[in-house]
Amino acid sequence: MEEHLELVETDILFGFFGASRWTKALNFCMLHAKSFIVETTSQKNKPSFYTFLVKLKSSVNLERCICKRNDAFSSFSKDFGHLSVALG
């Protein structure tokens, strides 16, 4: 099933709202992207999409480990499982 996402300025600035299965994962990605941009530009480096994906995958894996440790893996699967699969 193919899904489409339309980004508007308010989504980028304030995050996504609603009951989509992607809402938490999208907000997670947006926060990490914003943090990555600030971090790399403050170091006078040009942001690299590949480097961002590596860091995002690491953050998702850390979230998975935390959820497993806290017996909340089903919550992780519901909120981030599709993102984890997409990142490989």
C-alpha positions in Angstrom: 0.0 0.0 0.0 1.5 3.3 -1.1 1.0 6.3 1.2 1.7 10.0 0.4 2.7 12.7 2.7 2.2 16.4 2.1 4.5 18.6 4.2 3.4 22.1 5.1 5.4 24.7 7.0 3.5 24.1 10.2 4.3 20.4 10.1 8.0 21.1 9.8 8.0 23.7 12.6 5.6 22.1 15.1 5.5 18.4 14.2 2.7 16.2 13.0 -0.6 15.7 14.8 -3.2 13.0 14.3 -3.7 9.3 14.5 -1.6 8.1 11.6 0.5 5.1 12.2 3.4 7.3 11.1 2.9 10.3 13.5 5.3 9.4 16.2 7.9 8.1 13.8 7.7 11.2 11.6 8.0 13.5 14.7 11.0 11.4 15.8 12.7 11.8 12.4 11.9 15.5 12.3 13.4 16.2 15.7 16.5 14.2 14.9 16.9 15.9 11.6 16.6 19.4 13.2 19.1 18.4 15.9 21.5 16.9 13.2 21.4 20.1 11.2 22.1 22.3 14.2 24.9 20.0 15.3 26.7 19.8 11.9 26.3 23.5 11.0 27.5 24.6 14.4 30.7 22.6 13.7 30.9 24.4 10.3 30.2 21.2 8.4 27.8 20.6 5.6 25.0 18.2 6.6 25.2 14.8 4.9 22.0 12.9 4.3 23.9 9.6 4.5 25.4 10.5 7.8 22.0 11.6 9.1 20.5 8.2 8.1 23.2 6.4 9.9 22.6 8.5 13.1 18.8 8.1 12.7 19.2 4.3 12.4 21.3 4.3 15.5 18.7 6.3 17.4 16.0 4.0 16.4 18.0 1.0 17.5 18.7 2.7 20.9 14.9 3.3 21.2 14.3 -0.4 20.5 16.8 -1.4 23.2 15.2 0.9 25.7 11.7 -0.4 25.0 12.9 -4.0 25.2 14.6 -3.4 28.5 11.4 -1.7 29.9 9.1 -4.5 28.6 7.5 -2.1 26.1 8.6 -3.7 22.9 5.0 -3.9 21.6 4.9 -0.1 22.0 8.1 0.2 20.0 6.7 -2.1 17.3 3.5 -0.1 17.0 5.2 3.3 16.9 8.5 2.7 15.2 8.4 -0.8 13.7 7.7 0.4 10.2 10.4 3.0 10.4 12.9 0.4 11.7 12.0 -1.8 8.7 12.3 1.1 6.3 15.8 2.0 7.6 16.9 -1.6 7.3 
